[in-house]
Amino acid sequence: MTSLRTPRGFNAWVAATVGSELGSGILAFALTWTASGLGPHVASAVLTLTVAPSVALALLGGAVADRFGPRRVMIVGTLTMVLISAGLGVAVILWTPAAALLMITATLIGTVAAFQRPAAGVFPRLFVADTDLGTAMARVGMASQFARTIAPPVGGLLVGLVALSGVAFVDVLGGIVMLVVLLLIRPPRAHHPAREAMTLRGIVTGVTTARSTNGVPALLACVAIVAGAVIPAVLLGIPLAARERGWSASDAGVIEAGWIAGGLACGAWFAWRGTAAKAWRPMALGPLIIALGLGLLAVTSDWFVALAGTTAVGVGVVVFTAHVFPTYVLLAPSPMVSRFQALLILVQQAPQLVVSPMIGFFVAPVGTGPVLAVSGLVATLATLIVVTDRALRTFTMRR
């Protein structure tokens, strides 16, 4: 069993992550569900606009975190999200939640995420030694997965009870908790500002260094494939499948929670036992489990079988990411870690700009089943890349 001792501030941040992710997850479900009621094209547009600013501004977001430090960036980002959610709540009370309002909100959320996510992704490195990074990141991931497991069914319930406005104010509460914690804690490992990071040359240098670092291009390709196959299929495919197959909002919330629940159980195992030293093996296994889960979701009209399918997807995603993410951070040069993280987020989200509109386009003529099945087949390409990359097959977590 892996023993991990962390400073109190780290544990407080992990606990606050539960509240913050819970609010964000409930709001994300409510936005997608509300948009799906206006049509598949509106739903795909909202999901796309949540991602597009993150893609456009990701490299700048990583450079800002390298320059000013992840804690400062997260404080500003969390405060901004509190204001956005509060504004949405007030706007929905005053006006009907039209497509334009949903799209504007999605764009604002995506813009904040462009700066917030690179900082949050590398924050654990300021608390623990490199040898413990995999376990620490697994614990953060478990906290996020726990909140996201609860979020969809709670979101489905709250949409009916308090509407989108009430859901937005729930997100405000989660953001306030995170903001207080970030203001109080001080990581024990200092951030050393990279003063050149925010220059054009600094941003380009981060990209070129990532391209020339053994194993990093393969990891980025795998993450792009898995994210493009899974995220739109789950977040957009499930609400559309629910309306097609006669599932209620609560059913859809429970089914969507399955992939988070599967990830939570798997993440708890890695948080307790630690990640594998030979990371390439679970990296290769994860996409195969994902393909199995999406295949089940594609062929069934039974919500319980669909729940089993999304649970398998969640297990596969965490088996994959629990080993990809710490490997990637350890391969990154310390002064460029946030820029590397931004590049990782960029390749996670860029495929969604193509895939989400494609799902909205193809679901109408062919239905959700074939679209989900194709997504599962695409995910298996990541396995092929992992097993054929020598740098990944020889990489070992430092013990």
Buried (B, 14 or more C-beta within 10 A) or exposed (E): EBEBEBBEBBBBBBEBBBBBBBBBBBBBBBBBBBBBBBEBBBBBBBBBBBBBBBBBBBBBBBBBBBBBBBBBBBBBBBBBBBEBBBBBBEBBEEEEBEBEBBBBBBBBBBBBBBBBBBBBBBBBBBBBEEBBBBBBBBBBBBBBBBBBBBBBBBBBBBBEEBBBBBBBBBBBBBBBBBBEBBEEBEBEEEBEEBEBBBEEEBBEBBBEBBEEBEBBBBBBBBBBBBBBBBBBBBBBBBBBBBBBBEBEBBBBBBBBBBBBBBBBBBBBBBBBEBBBEBBBBBBBBBBBBBBBBBBBBBBBEEBEEBBBBBBBBBBBBBBBBBBBBBBBBBBBEEBBBBBBBBBBBBBBBBBBBEBBBBBBBBBEEEBBBEBBBBBBEBBBBBBEBBEEBEBBBEBEBEE
